[in-house]
Amino acid sequence: MPVLVPEWGGSPSWYGCAGAGLRPPVSQVQEIVFRNFYTAFLSVRVQRPGPGGSRRWVTCLRDLCLMPCPHTEEGSQDYFCLRRQQMLCDVDQVTAMRFILRQPSPVWLHFTIEELQIFPPGQKSPQKDFPSWLSQLTPPEQPASLHGELPDPEKVSTEVQQMWVLTEVIRARQAAARIGRFDTRVYGRDRVRFMESLVVGDIAELKPGQGTLTLLTNEKGGITDDLIVTNTSEDHLYVVSNAGCADKDLAIFRGRAEELQAAGSDVHLEVSDNALLALQGPSMARVLQAGLSDDLAKLSFMNSISTTVFGVPGCRVTRCGYTGEDGVEISVPAGQAVELAERLLDVPDVWLAGLAARDSLRLEAGLCLYGNDIDETITPAEAGLMWTLGKRRRAAMDFPGAAVIMAQAKEKPRRKRVGLTSVGPPIRPHMAILGPEGRPVGTVTSGCPSPSLGKNIAMGYVEAVHSRAGTELSVEVRKKQHPALVTKMPFVPTQYYMAK
C-alpha cells in the first residue's frame, strides 16, 4: 500500500513537488477541503515545538476514510473537510503539516486527491492558486524508474479530476501489468462431471489448452461468481476465480468434491498459491514474446500454455484479460511473482496500471464486474450472459438454478442489463434510471467517464420494455435528471486475438 507524503510549512514548496507557490502560514488554516475520486485513507502529521527548541512530528489525524459519494458536487466528486478542531492539536503552535495518503491497491502510482483548498480566517471561499501540482505528484517511495513522465494537465483536460485515470488508461492501452484473482486445479477422471455440476458452461467440449468464461450459479439461478475454466494439456482443469470470492468459491468446490468422493467419484482439488499477473495492451505480444520460447502468434484468445516466462519456470500463460484489449494473464509461483513483474517492468513499454484503468477499460468493453453488475440475485438471462450456456447444457438442465434460468430465457426476464451513454455529470453506481415519464425504471451498477470516447458510459438494469438500444431515458444525478441513451455494448470495440 503506497504512501504519499506532501508537506506544507514555511517553505514555498511541498515535499515531492516543485513550484507550488507561496502559502498562508499554517496557523491561519481553518479548514482544508479535499476532493477525491476513489477510496483512500488520509493521515495528518504536524510539526510543533518540543523541549529545548527542538521540533517533533505528531499524528493528529489517523486513517480518515475518504470515500467518494456520487450524490454531491455536480460533475465532480465528494468534498472532505478537515476542520481545525479535528486536528487534535493547537494549530497555532504548528510549524509544518504533512499529509499522508494511503491507497487500498498496491499498484497505484499517482496521488488521487485532486484538489486541496485552504480557508484562511475570514475568507468565505477557498484559495485556488495551487491545485495543479496535485495532478503531478508521485510518491517518493516508488523507484524513479516506475514514474515515467506525467502528462501536462493543461494538455490532457481542464478537468483535473479525470487526468490520472486517463493517464493510467493510456498506459494500459500500450502494455500494462496488474495483480489479482486466484486459481484452483481440479484432477481426476471425473473432473469434468464435477465442474459441470457447478457451472453453466460446456466443459466437456473444451479442447486441450482451451478455456471458457463460465458462471457458478446457485439454486435460484443467481450468479455466485464468474470463472475461467481451462482444459489443460496436463490432465487437469485450471479454474480462475475472483479473489474476492475465494472463500465462498472454495467452500462450494470442496463441499461438492466431498459429495462426489463419498459416492465413489474420482476428483480432487489443488488450491494454488500462485500469483496472477495480467499483461494487457497492443504491445503485449511483442513484449512477452521476447521472454518466451513458444510462438504467441499460435495462441488464440481463451487458450493457454504452460511455459517459462523470462526465465521463471512453472508459469501458465492464458490469452485473455479484463480490458477488452489483446492480453494475457500469467499464473506465476508466488515466490517469483515480484521477480517476473520487475522483469516485465524493465521493458519501457510496460507500466503498472491501477484499478481506475482496469475499471474504465472493462466498462468500455462492456464486461461485468462481479459484485457490481452481477451477483447472487442476478441471473444469466437478466445479465445478458445466456451465451455462456452451452447448447448441450441447456437441453440437459443439469446445473444449479437451471429451471429458473431456462424459464426466464423462454419467457424473457422482467429486467435486463443495458449500456448507457450520456453527457454532463458522470453516472455512478446506485443512481436511479428514469423512464420517459420520470418514473424509476432501473438502477446503475457501473459508471464512469470514458477516456477513450470522451463521454460518460454506464451499465445498469432496467425494465425489459426500456432495454432496446436507442431508447431515451434519464439518470438522476444529485436530484437532477440528465438524459441518457441506451447503447449497445461494447462501447469500444474489443481487440481479442484469434490465430490465423
Sequence and secondary structure as in RCSB ss.txt:
>XXXX:A:sequence
MPVLVPEWGGSPSWYGCAGAGLRPPVSQVQEIVFRNFYTAFLSVRVQRPGPGGSRRWVTCLRDLCLMPCPHTEEG
SQDYFCLRRQQMLCDVDQVTAMRFILRQPSPVWLHFTIEELQIFPPGQKSPQKDFPSWLSQLTPPEQPASLHGEL
PDPEKVSTEVQQMWVLTEVIRARQAAARIGRFDTRVYGRDRVRFMESLVVGDIAELKPGQGTLTLLTNEKGGITD
DLIVTNTSEDHLYVVSNAGCADKDLAIFRGRAEELQAAGSDVHLEVSDNALLALQGPSMARVLQAGLSDDLAKLS
FMNSISTTVFGVPGCRVTRCGYTGEDGVEISVPAGQAVELAERLLDVPDVWLAGLAARDSLRLEAGLCLYGNDID
ETITPAEAGLMWTLGKRRRAAMDFPGAAVIMAQAKEKPRRKRVGLTSVGPPIRPHMAILGPEGRPVGTVTSGCPS
PSLGKNIAMGYVEAVHSRAGTELSVEVRKKQHPALVTKMPFVPTQYYMAK
>XXXX:A:secstr
  EE  EEESSSS TT S       GGG  EEEEEESS EEEEEEEEEE GGG EEEEEEEEEEEE   TTSSTT
S  EEEEEGGGG S GGG SEEEEEEE SSTT  S  EEEEEEE TT SS   SS GGGGT   TTS GGGT   
  HHHH S GGGHHHHHHHHHHHH EEEE  EEEEEESTTHHHHHHTTBSS  TT  TTEEEEEEEE TTS EEE
EEEEEE TTSSEEEEE GGGHHHHHHHHHHHHHHHHHTT   EEEE   EEEEEESTTHHHHHHTT SS GGG  
TTBEEEEEETTEEEEEEES  SSSSSEEEEEE GGGHHHHHHHHHTSTT EE  HHHHHHHHHHTT   BTTTB 
TT  HHHHT GGGS HHHHHHT STTHHHHHHHHHH  SEEEEEEEESSS   TT EEE TTS EEEEEEEEEEE
TTTTEEEEEEEEEGGG STT EEEEEETTEEEEEEEE S SS        
